[in-house]
Amino acid sequence: MRKEDKNQMIDTLTGELKASNYLYITDISNMNVATSNRLRRLCFKRDVKLIVVKNSLLQKAMEQSGKDFSPLYDVLKGHTSIMIASQGNVPAKLIKEFRKSSDKPLLKGAFVEEMTFIGDHELDFLLAIKSKNELIADIMLALMTPARNVISALQSSGQTLSGVLKTLSERPE
């Protein structure tokens, strides 16, 4: 690879890393072509970018991105691919689902909202992370529940009150 091509790749990776807060570093080595293509299609459907990179180029891009990726430098060994997504737990769900039919990809490390996770054992924790939209929905539900209870109580007591008034009005004097 020519030096210009390497510099262009580093610049492209740096732009991707700056634009996203969710980076998963995985190992997809020893996958056959059919399995690899199936993984790429699944990533495309889930809006996850899967990029196979050289470790040295990725480390240079990480250093130039302005974010603190230093804890992840130790996992940049062997074959490396990165998954970049717009939501924190989408790549984790994708990896878990794909592993039902294959033993790869293996999670080497992840960078999610300024937090670093090292090792494949962190996958279950990453699955539990809620996306921004899921958190907003939870907050809205929590805020709406008391209002629903008040409205329900008013409606039920209103029906009871109207029944009592009707009974009293029909009663002979």
Backbone bond lengths (Angstrom), bond angles and torsions (degrees), N, CA, C in turn:
res aa  C-N    CA-C-N  psi(-1)  N-CA   C-N-CA  omega(-1)  CA-C   N-CA-C  phi
1 M - - - 1.447 - - 1.529 108.06 -
2 R 1.311 114.97 131.99 1.463 119.83 -179.61 1.521 110.69 -72.94
3 K 1.320 115.34 157.19 1.466 121.25 -178.51 1.536 111.14 -60.32
4 E 1.334 117.13 -38.55 1.469 120.22 178.77 1.525 110.96 -63.35
5 D 1.343 115.98 -40.27 1.465 120.40 179.03 1.529 110.69 -65.90
6 K 1.328 115.86 -40.18 1.464 119.95 177.81 1.525 110.57 -63.13
7 N 1.317 116.95 -44.59 1.465 120.71 179.56 1.519 111.45 -63.29
8 Q 1.326 115.70 -39.43 1.463 119.57 178.39 1.532 110.26 -65.55
9 M 1.327 117.48 -41.27 1.463 121.68 178.34 1.525 110.51 -63.80
10 I 1.320 117.03 -42.06 1.475 120.95 178.29 1.524 110.00 -62.53
11 D 1.326 117.44 -43.10 1.464 120.93 179.16 1.528 111.06 -63.28
12 T 1.329 116.33 -41.88 1.469 120.62 178.83 1.526 110.60 -63.25
13 L 1.327 116.27 -46.75 1.465 120.17 178.80 1.522 111.63 -63.53
14 T 1.326 116.92 -40.29 1.460 120.67 178.81 1.527 110.49 -60.53
15 G 1.324 116.91 -42.82 1.466 120.72 177.13 1.519 112.13 -61.88
16 E 1.324 116.83 -41.82 1.467 121.15 178.47 1.527 110.85 -63.76
17 L 1.319 116.32 -42.82 1.465 120.42 -178.34 1.527 111.69 -68.29
18 K 1.328 117.06 -36.98 1.469 120.42 177.87 1.524 111.01 -66.82
19 A 1.336 116.97 -36.05 1.455 121.72 -173.68 1.529 113.41 -79.32
20 S 1.317 117.83 -18.62 1.458 120.19 -174.93 1.526 111.51 -119.90
21 N 1.326 115.17 147.13 1.455 120.92 174.92 1.522 111.76 -103.56
22 Y 1.339 116.63 5.77 1.456 121.32 -175.32 1.522 109.57 -130.28
23 L 1.333 115.67 109.74 1.452 122.11 -178.52 1.519 108.97 -131.31
24 Y 1.312 116.31 126.41 1.458 122.22 175.85 1.523 107.81 -115.96
25 I 1.326 116.74 127.86 1.456 121.80 177.31 1.521 106.74 -102.29
26 T 1.328 116.14 121.45 1.457 120.86 -173.64 1.521 111.33 -127.91
27 D 1.309 114.65 168.29 1.460 122.96 175.39 1.519 107.55 -119.70
28 I 1.326 116.27 114.45 1.461 120.40 177.41 1.526 110.87 -116.40
29 S 1.334 116.15 25.36 1.460 120.04 -178.33 1.527 110.46 -66.66
30 N 1.313 115.28 158.16 1.465 123.87 177.95 1.527 114.02 63.30
31 M 1.328 117.35 20.48 1.457 120.20 173.85 1.515 107.65 -89.42
32 N 1.336 116.38 138.81 1.458 117.78 176.53 1.526 109.19 -76.41
33 V 1.300 116.19 171.35 1.471 121.46 -173.90 1.524 111.62 -61.89
34 A 1.312 117.49 -42.94 1.464 120.80 -178.11 1.529 110.84 -63.39
35 T 1.314 117.62 -44.17 1.468 121.57 179.74 1.522 110.71 -66.93
36 S 1.318 115.80 -41.89 1.464 120.51 178.65 1.527 111.08 -62.50
37 N 1.322 116.82 -42.07 1.465 120.17 178.44 1.524 111.54 -66.43
38 R 1.328 117.18 -36.35 1.462 120.73 177.10 1.533 110.21 -63.77
39 L 1.337 116.65 -41.46 1.467 120.94 177.17 1.527 110.64 -63.81
40 R 1.310 117.24 -43.40 1.471 120.34 179.65 1.526 111.82 -63.14
41 R 1.335 117.42 -39.93 1.470 120.39 177.54 1.525 111.00 -64.75
42 L 1.329 116.40 -41.58 1.457 119.97 178.96 1.529 110.56 -64.01
43 C 1.316 116.81 -41.38 1.468 120.76 176.62 1.525 110.58 -61.25
44 F 1.319 117.20 -42.92 1.463 121.04 -179.93 1.526 110.40 -62.43
45 K 1.331 117.34 -42.28 1.465 121.10 -179.86 1.524 111.75 -64.62
46 R 1.318 117.22 -32.82 1.468 122.09 -177.23 1.521 112.46 -93.49
47 D 1.308 117.67 6.62 1.468 122.80 179.98 1.532 111.85 60.43
48 V 1.334 114.95 44.73 1.460 122.47 176.60 1.524 107.18 -117.14
49 K 1.329 115.79 128.75 1.464 119.92 177.42 1.524 108.46 -85.43
50 L 1.321 116.56 126.03 1.461 122.11 176.40 1.516 107.23 -111.61
51 I 1.333 115.94 118.80 1.459 121.11 -176.70 1.523 108.57 -128.96
52 V 1.329 116.17 125.04 1.461 120.63 173.71 1.523 106.82 -86.93
53 V 1.338 115.74 127.59 1.466 120.41 -173.00 1.522 111.26 -132.89
54 K 1.318 113.94 159.12 1.464 120.09 170.31 1.525 107.06 -83.25
55 N 1.318 115.40 139.88 1.466 120.32 -177.24 1.523 112.81 -59.24
56 S 1.318 117.31 -42.10 1.469 119.89 -177.64 1.525 111.09 -66.03
57 L 1.327 117.29 -38.89 1.470 119.89 178.97 1.526 111.20 -68.93
58 L 1.336 115.86 -39.37 1.461 119.57 178.57 1.524 110.82 -64.76
59 Q 1.314 117.68 -41.43 1.463 120.26 179.74 1.528 110.86 -64.00
60 K 1.326 117.67 -40.91 1.467 120.03 177.32 1.525 110.92 -63.34
61 A 1.331 116.51 -40.44 1.465 119.95 178.29 1.524 110.52 -65.59
62 M 1.331 116.67 -38.75 1.466 120.13 178.01 1.524 110.87 -63.25
63 E 1.312 116.35 -41.56 1.466 120.67 179.90 1.524 111.10 -64.84
64 Q 1.327 117.38 -34.94 1.467 121.15 -177.59 1.532 113.16 -84.64
65 S 1.324 117.93 -10.19 1.466 120.66 -173.51 1.525 113.98 -74.23
66 G 1.328 117.66 -21.26 1.451 120.03 -178.31 1.520 112.99 88.88
67 K 1.314 118.09 0.04 1.464 122.49 176.83 1.522 108.24 -105.47
68 D 1.323 115.44 159.30 1.469 119.81 -178.28 1.526 110.14 -91.54
69 F 1.316 116.13 90.24 1.456 122.75 176.80 1.528 111.62 -97.05
70 S 1.325 118.35 7.06 1.465 121.58 -172.16 1.527 114.47 -54.99
71 P 1.343 120.73 -35.28 1.462 118.16 177.78 1.535 113.18 -64.49
72 L 1.323 116.92 -20.76 1.464 120.62 -178.41 1.528 113.33 -86.47
73 Y 1.316 118.24 -9.33 1.461 120.55 -177.17 1.527 111.61 -60.74
74 D 1.331 117.80 -32.64 1.464 120.80 -177.88 1.525 112.77 -68.91
75 V 1.338 118.32 -23.49 1.470 120.03 -179.29 1.529 112.12 -86.38
76 L 1.312 116.95 -3.76 1.464 120.58 -179.05 1.529 110.26 -83.11
77 K 1.318 113.88 69.52 1.459 122.00 177.49 1.519 107.47 -135.59
78 G 1.315 116.84 150.39 1.457 119.95 179.13 1.518 111.47 71.25
79 H 1.322 115.42 -155.64 1.460 121.05 -179.95 1.528 109.32 -78.14
80 T 1.321 115.71 133.76 1.454 120.32 -176.41 1.518 110.90 -133.59
81 S 1.313 114.47 136.13 1.459 121.33 169.56 1.523 106.42 -133.73
82 I 1.310 115.99 153.60 1.458 119.84 179.87 1.521 109.55 -119.80
83 M 1.317 114.33 147.02 1.460 122.04 174.22 1.520 106.47 -117.10
84 I 1.309 115.39 124.67 1.465 121.19 179.58 1.521 107.45 -118.29
85 A 1.327 115.74 129.19 1.461 120.29 -176.05 1.517 110.73 -135.16
86 S 1.330 115.29 169.21 1.458 120.34 177.94 1.520 111.97 -96.27
87 Q 1.346 117.53 -9.31 1.452 122.33 176.87 1.517 108.84 -129.75
88 G 1.318 116.82 145.43 1.448 122.22 -170.29 1.507 117.67 -65.19
89 N 1.336 118.30 -37.18 1.456 118.84 -173.64 1.527 113.88 -101.64
90 V 1.298 119.27 -0.74 1.466 121.79 -178.51 1.525 111.91 -62.57
91 P 1.341 120.36 -48.38 1.465 118.53 177.64 1.531 112.90 -62.27
92 A 1.319 117.82 -35.68 1.466 120.70 178.52 1.523 110.65 -63.91
93 K 1.327 116.68 -43.45 1.467 120.53 177.31 1.523 110.44 -63.94
94 L 1.311 116.24 -40.73 1.466 121.51 179.49 1.535 110.71 -62.38
95 I 1.325 116.96 -45.32 1.465 121.27 179.69 1.524 109.90 -62.68
96 K 1.306 116.60 -45.94 1.474 120.95 -179.02 1.527 110.81 -61.57
97 E 1.322 116.55 -44.54 1.464 120.60 179.37 1.527 111.51 -64.58
98 F 1.321 116.38 -42.63 1.462 120.40 -177.26 1.526 111.07 -67.79
99 R 1.309 117.11 -30.16 1.466 120.53 -179.11 1.518 113.11 -71.67
100 K 1.303 118.05 -8.84 1.460 119.61 175.02 1.522 110.89 -66.20
101 S 1.336 116.00 -25.50 1.462 120.04 -178.79 1.524 113.23 -117.64
102 S 1.324 117.98 -2.49 1.460 121.54 -177.73 1.529 108.92 -151.51
103 D 1.329 117.12 157.29 1.463 119.35 178.96 1.525 112.82 -88.45
104 K 1.308 118.07 -4.35 1.458 123.38 178.36 1.520 107.81 -119.30
105 P 1.287 121.00 162.65 1.453 130.21 2.45 1.523 112.16 -78.47
106 L 1.305 114.83 150.41 1.458 122.02 174.49 1.524 108.59 -98.22
107 L 1.302 116.10 137.60 1.457 120.83 178.96 1.521 109.19 -84.35
108 K 1.325 116.24 118.47 1.468 120.85 175.62 1.519 110.15 -87.96
109 G 1.328 116.28 -41.50 1.454 120.85 -178.81 1.515 109.93 -172.13
110 A 1.315 115.77 165.90 1.460 120.62 179.82 1.520 109.60 -146.66
111 F 1.320 114.50 151.89 1.460 122.93 176.00 1.519 106.00 -125.94
112 V 1.344 116.14 109.60 1.462 121.08 -176.27 1.519 108.39 -127.85
113 E 1.327 116.40 112.66 1.473 122.02 177.38 1.529 112.04 49.10
114 E 1.315 116.83 56.36 1.461 123.90 176.47 1.534 114.04 70.39
115 M 1.339 117.82 5.86 1.469 120.89 177.20 1.524 108.44 -109.16
116 T 1.320 115.72 143.80 1.453 121.45 -178.31 1.520 109.91 -112.12
117 F 1.313 115.83 135.81 1.453 122.74 177.90 1.521 107.60 -125.06
118 I 1.323 116.92 128.74 1.454 121.58 -176.84 1.525 109.08 -116.67
119 G 1.312 116.73 127.42 1.460 121.75 172.50 1.513 113.78 102.19
120 D 1.322 113.78 155.99 1.459 121.86 -177.70 1.533 112.00 -70.01
121 H 1.322 117.57 -23.85 1.459 121.05 -179.75 1.532 112.38 -67.55
122 E 1.306 118.61 -14.13 1.468 123.14 -179.93 1.536 112.43 -82.79
123 L 1.324 117.83 -3.94 1.462 121.75 -174.89 1.527 111.72 -60.25
124 D 1.336 117.91 -42.68 1.464 120.00 -179.49 1.523 111.81 -64.51
125 F 1.322 117.41 -37.26 1.462 120.08 176.33 1.527 110.42 -65.05
126 L 1.326 116.72 -42.36 1.464 120.74 180.00 1.527 111.60 -65.27
127 L 1.321 117.05 -30.57 1.463 120.73 176.26 1.527 111.31 -63.66
128 A 1.321 116.30 -34.33 1.459 121.27 -175.62 1.527 113.33 -78.25
129 I 1.319 117.71 -13.74 1.462 120.16 179.71 1.521 109.31 -66.34
130 K 1.316 115.92 129.33 1.463 120.27 -179.65 1.526 109.93 -89.25
131 S 1.325 114.62 146.98 1.453 119.95 177.31 1.526 109.51 -77.03
132 K 1.295 116.23 168.95 1.465 121.83 -179.90 1.531 110.16 -59.05
133 N 1.323 117.30 -44.48 1.466 121.04 -179.31 1.531 111.70 -65.11
134 E 1.338 117.20 -37.56 1.459 120.35 177.78 1.524 110.68 -65.91
135 L 1.336 117.30 -39.49 1.471 120.48 177.69 1.525 111.68 -66.07
136 I 1.318 117.06 -40.20 1.471 120.59 177.98 1.523 110.06 -63.42
137 A 1.337 116.79 -41.97 1.469 120.45 178.57 1.525 111.05 -63.05
138 D 1.335 117.92 -40.71 1.464 121.34 177.78 1.526 111.28 -62.93
139 I 1.323 117.01 -42.32 1.465 121.24 179.40 1.529 110.51 -65.34
140 M 1.327 116.28 -43.19 1.472 119.93 179.44 1.529 110.64 -62.56
141 L 1.325 116.93 -41.61 1.459 120.85 178.44 1.525 110.54 -63.03
142 A 1.327 116.61 -42.76 1.467 120.31 179.33 1.527 111.34 -64.21
143 L 1.330 117.24 -36.59 1.457 120.74 179.94 1.529 111.84 -75.00
144 M 1.308 117.19 -31.80 1.462 120.61 -176.63 1.528 112.99 -81.40
145 T 1.307 118.66 -24.28 1.467 121.53 -175.73 1.526 113.04 -59.51
146 P 1.336 120.72 -48.40 1.475 119.05 178.58 1.532 112.08 -62.01
147 A 1.305 117.61 -38.50 1.464 120.39 179.75 1.523 110.25 -64.85
148 R 1.306 117.34 -40.47 1.474 120.97 177.83 1.525 110.22 -63.02
149 N 1.321 116.80 -41.24 1.463 120.09 -179.78 1.524 110.99 -62.88
150 V 1.330 117.18 -42.53 1.467 121.15 179.33 1.524 110.09 -64.48
151 I 1.298 117.42 -45.74 1.475 121.00 -179.64 1.517 110.50 -63.00
152 S 1.311 116.57 -42.41 1.462 121.16 179.01 1.517 111.13 -62.51
153 A 1.334 116.17 -43.00 1.464 120.15 179.35 1.524 110.83 -64.85
154 L 1.311 116.81 -41.50 1.471 119.80 178.99 1.519 111.29 -65.05
155 Q 1.317 116.76 -40.64 1.460 119.83 179.91 1.519 111.34 -66.39
156 S 1.312 117.57 -43.89 1.464 119.81 -178.08 1.523 110.76 -69.53
157 S 1.321 118.03 -39.87 1.464 119.51 179.69 1.521 110.24 -71.83
158 G 1.320 117.67 -29.74 1.456 120.59 176.74 1.515 111.16 -66.14
159 Q 1.317 117.11 -39.42 1.461 120.73 177.76 1.524 110.19 -67.81
160 T 1.310 117.28 -39.89 1.461 121.32 178.76 1.525 110.03 -64.93
161 L 1.319 116.63 -43.51 1.455 121.57 -179.94 1.522 111.21 -63.89
162 S 1.321 117.51 -41.78 1.467 119.54 179.25 1.522 110.67 -67.73
163 G 1.322 117.96 -32.73 1.472 120.85 176.90 1.514 111.51 -66.64
164 V 1.322 116.08 -41.52 1.469 120.73 178.86 1.521 109.69 -64.56
165 L 1.332 117.93 -44.21 1.467 121.42 179.28 1.522 111.68 -62.73
166 K 1.304 116.67 -40.25 1.462 120.91 179.31 1.522 110.14 -65.05
167 T 1.304 117.93 -42.45 1.466 122.91 179.23 1.529 109.99 -63.65
168 L 1.324 116.01 -42.86 1.462 119.11 -179.91 1.521 112.31 -67.62
169 S 1.316 116.23 -35.04 1.469 118.99 -179.46 1.529 111.64 -73.08
170 E 1.317 117.61 -28.46 1.461 121.05 -179.94 1.517 112.00 -84.61
171 R 1.266 118.93 -11.18 1.448 123.35 -177.70 1.536 110.47 -72.70
172 P 1.309 116.03 134.04 1.470 116.87 178.35 1.545 110.40 -70.39
173 E 1.311 113.64 149.29 1.461 118.54 -176.25 1.461 112.75 -83.34
